[in-house]
């Protein structure tokens, strides 16, 4: 259920970023909104990907894969957002 809500939020987020991107005139701000939209979109889609990995992985690999995903992916997105400013 939470994964479905996250996908709905992803659609709303993408619409808002696209609308803001097209309203902006300065190229550096447009570049920021482009990066922000991509990184934010990947972050919002990460939970459904975690769920897919968890349901399709064998039980002896599931814990390791989810642990790796939940540690590495958020840190990568946080680093990407902070370098966009």
N, C-alpha and C positions, 0 to 999 in steps of 0.2 A: 504494500500500500504506500509506504513512504517513497519507494522508487517511482511510483506513478506520480505522486505529488511533486517530486523533484523534476520529473520530465515536464510537467505542466509549468512549473516555475522556470524551467529552461526556455520554454517557448515564450513566456512573458518577458524574460530577461533579454532574449535575442531580439524581440520586437522593440523593446525600449532602447537597447543599444543601437540598433539600426536607425531608429527614428532620431535619436540624439546625434548620431554620426552624420546623418544627412542635413541636420539643422546647423551644424558647426561649419564655420568658414575657414578657420585657421588650420593649416596642414599638420602642425605638430599636435594639436588637440585631436584632430581626426585620426592621426596615427595612434595616439593613446587609446581612443575609443575602439579602434580596430583590434589592438592587442588585448585590451580589457575584455572585449566581447569573446575573443577566442579562448583566452585563459579562463574566464568565468564560465564559458560554455563547457569546456573540458572538465572543470571542477564540478559543475552541476550534473554532468553525465557520469561522473565517477562512481556514485553510489549504485546506480543500476548496473554498472560494469562489475562492481564488487559482488552484487547479488548474483549476476550471471556466472562469475567465476566460482562463487561458493556452491551454486547448485550443480555445476557441471564437473567440478573437481572431485576426484576420489577422496574419501574421508581422510586418508593418511597424508595427503598433500594439501588439503583445504586450509588447515590452520597456518601453515607456512606461507601459502600464497596470499591469504587475506592479510596476514601480518605485514608482509612485504608491501602489498598495495596500500594498506592504511598508513604506513610510515613514509614511504617514498613519494607517493603521488601528491599528498597535500603539501609536503615540503617543497617539491618542485614548483607547484602552482604558487605558493607563497613567495618563493624566490623570484619567480617570473613577474608577479604583480609588483613587488617592491622595486624591481629594476625598471619598471615602466614609468615610474614617477620621475 
